[in-house]
Amino acid sequence: MKKKLLFFAVMFIAATTSIFAQGNGMQGITDATNMVTSYFDPATKLIYAIGAVVGLIGGVKVYSKFSSGDPDTSKTAASWFGACIFLIVAATILRSFFL
């Protein structure tokens, strides 16, 4: 008798948890997906703005090195240019990968 009671109690608990679990699962996943994808446009624009600022700072640094006659100007220019290109390409790839 106790085994039957225990069996029915376990089955009742399993049935009620599966009923509650199916309630709003897909809607929650859809809402989360929409919330995450809604951040991509502002984040992409922010990364582009950061790339523009990095480009301006890099241009000023390269100009100051070039004006002072530093022989390491090409290395500095390449590193700042590479940083700007990386930011722009990374933002574009992330946007196209996730959207």
C-alpha positions as CSV (number, residue, x, y, z in Angstrom):
1,M,0.0,0.0,0.0
2,K,2.8,2.4,0.8
3,K,4.5,1.6,-2.5
4,K,1.4,2.5,-4.4
5,L,1.0,5.7,-2.4
6,L,4.6,6.6,-3.0
7,F,4.3,5.8,-6.7
8,F,1.2,7.9,-7.2
9,A,2.8,10.8,-5.2
10,V,5.9,10.7,-7.5
11,M,3.7,10.5,-10.6
12,F,1.6,13.4,-9.4
13,I,4.7,15.6,-8.7
14,A,6.2,14.7,-12.1
15,A,2.9,15.5,-13.9
16,T,2.4,18.9,-12.2
17,T,6.0,20.0,-12.8
18,S,5.8,19.1,-16.5
19,I,2.5,21.0,-16.8
20,F,4.0,24.1,-15.1
21,A,7.2,23.8,-17.1
22,Q,5.4,24.0,-20.5
23,G,3.6,27.2,-19.6
24,N,5.8,30.0,-21.0
25,G,9.1,28.5,-22.0
26,M,9.1,29.4,-25.7
27,Q,7.7,32.9,-25.1
28,G,10.5,33.5,-22.6
29,I,13.2,32.3,-25.1
30,T,11.6,34.5,-27.8
31,D,11.6,37.5,-25.4
32,A,15.2,37.0,-24.5
33,T,16.2,36.7,-28.1
34,N,14.4,39.9,-29.0
35,M,16.0,41.7,-26.0
36,V,19.5,40.6,-27.0
37,T,19.1,41.4,-30.6
38,S,17.7,44.9,-29.8
39,Y,21.1,45.8,-28.3
40,F,23.1,45.1,-31.5
41,D,22.2,48.4,-33.3
42,P,23.3,50.7,-30.5
43,A,26.3,48.5,-29.7
44,T,27.4,48.5,-33.3
45,K,27.1,52.3,-33.5
46,L,29.0,52.6,-30.2
47,I,31.9,50.5,-31.6
48,Y,32.0,52.6,-34.8
49,A,32.2,55.7,-32.7
50,I,35.0,54.2,-30.6
51,G,36.8,53.3,-33.8
52,A,36.5,56.9,-35.0
53,V,37.9,58.3,-31.8
54,V,40.7,55.7,-31.9
55,G,41.4,56.8,-35.5
56,L,41.5,60.5,-34.5
57,I,43.8,59.8,-31.6
58,G,46.0,57.6,-33.7
59,G,46.2,60.3,-36.4
60,V,47.3,62.9,-33.9
61,K,49.9,60.5,-32.4
62,V,51.3,59.6,-35.8
63,Y,51.4,63.3,-36.9
64,S,53.3,64.3,-33.7
65,K,55.8,61.4,-34.3
66,F,56.2,62.4,-37.9
67,S,56.7,66.0,-37.0
68,S,59.4,65.3,-34.4
69,G,61.3,63.1,-36.9
70,D,60.9,59.8,-35.1
71,P,62.0,56.9,-37.3
72,D,59.3,54.6,-35.7
73,T,56.4,56.5,-37.4
74,S,55.4,53.7,-39.8
75,K,55.1,51.1,-37.0
76,T,52.9,53.5,-35.0
77,A,50.8,54.3,-38.0
78,A,50.3,50.6,-38.8
79,S,49.3,49.7,-35.2
80,W,46.8,52.6,-34.9
81,F,45.3,51.8,-38.4
82,G,45.1,48.1,-37.5
83,A,43.2,48.9,-34.3
84,C,40.7,51.0,-36.2
85,I,40.2,48.3,-38.9
86,F,39.8,45.6,-36.2
87,L,37.1,47.6,-34.4
88,I,35.1,48.2,-37.6
89,V,35.5,44.6,-38.9
90,A,34.7,43.1,-35.5
91,A,31.5,45.1,-35.1
92,T,30.4,44.2,-38.6
93,I,31.2,40.5,-38.2
94,L,29.5,40.3,-34.8
95,R,26.4,42.0,-36.2
96,S,26.2,39.8,-39.3
97,F,26.9,36.6,-37.2
98,F,24.2,37.2,-34.6
99,L,21.5,38.9,-36.7
